[in-house]
Amino acid sequence: MITTTGEYAIRAAVHMAQHEGVPMTSAVIAEATKVPQGYLSKILQQMVKAALINSQRGLNGGFVLALPAAKISLLDVLKAVDASPQRITRCPLGIPGHTKLCGVHRLLDDAMSRMEKEFAEANLEMLRQEVKGIKPLCEVKEAIAALQQK
């Protein structure tokens, strides 16, 4: 339901929220979030354009949230990288006689509407508090693989 770009943007935003006010390079964020650095750099630039994060150059530079974590919704993050839930407004099959959504497409659009509402109500502060002490699954997999090699 969320694109890879959307997930990567959320990972980066939550990581910055966990270190609010501390400028971090894209390399540091990429390593911590397990996102390819080149891909992440493009995502971060989109988030800068959307005024969700600031970019600081030079010594001690990097990326930081432009607003308090509680003021940035997940929908804001997804919209910044063009990954918000896609609503269904007309027949996705392009059938000319379908001027209204059929039952199936109405059901799908209603689900997308609820998801959009949930993302609008959830903010980075909520996620920052929720993920404290939880290791990302990719780190758990790496730890298990390292143990199996011993």
Residue pairs with C-beta under 8 A, 6 or more apart in sequence:
1 85
1 115
2 10
2 78
2 83
3 83
5 39
5 43
5 81
5 82
5 83
6 77
6 78
6 81
6 83
6 84
8 33
8 35
8 39
8 40
8 43
9 43
9 46
9 47
9 77
9 78
9 80
9 81
9 83
10 74
10 77
10 78
10 127
11 33
11 34
11 35
12 29
12 33
12 35
12 40
12 43
12 44
12 47
13 47
13 52
13 53
13 65
13 72
13 77
13 124
14 124
14 127
14 128
14 131
15 24
15 29
15 32
15 33
16 24
16 29
16 53
16 63
16 64
16 65
16 124
17 65
17 69
17 72
17 124
17 125
17 127
17 128
18 128
18 131
18 132
20 64
20 65
20 68
20 69
20 128
21 64
21 65
22 64
23 56
23 60
23 61
23 62
23 63
23 64
24 62
24 63
24 64
25 61
25 62
25 63
26 37
26 40
26 41
26 44
26 62
26 63
27 37
28 62
29 35
29 40
29 44
29 63
30 36
30 37
30 40
33 40
33 136
34 136
34 138
34 139
35 43
43 81
44 53
44 55
44 63
45 55
46 80
46 81
46 82
47 53
47 63
47 77
47 80
47 81
48 54
48 55
48 63
49 80
50 76
50 79
50 80
51 66
52 65
52 66
52 67
52 72
52 76
52 77
52 80
53 63
53 64
53 65
53 66
54 63
54 64
54 65
54 66
55 61
55 62
55 63
56 62
56 63
56 64
65 72
65 124
68 125
69 123
69 124
69 125
69 128
70 123
70 124
70 125
70 126
71 123
72 123
72 124
73 119
73 120
73 121
73 122
73 123
73 124
74 119
74 120
74 122
74 123
74 124
74 127
75 84
75 116
75 119
75 120
77 124
78 84
78 85
78 119
84 116
84 119
85 112
85 115
85 116
85 119
86 112
87 109
87 112
87 113
87 116
88 101
88 105
88 108
88 109
88 112
89 109
90 98
90 101
91 98
91 101
91 102
91 105
92 105
101 109
135 143
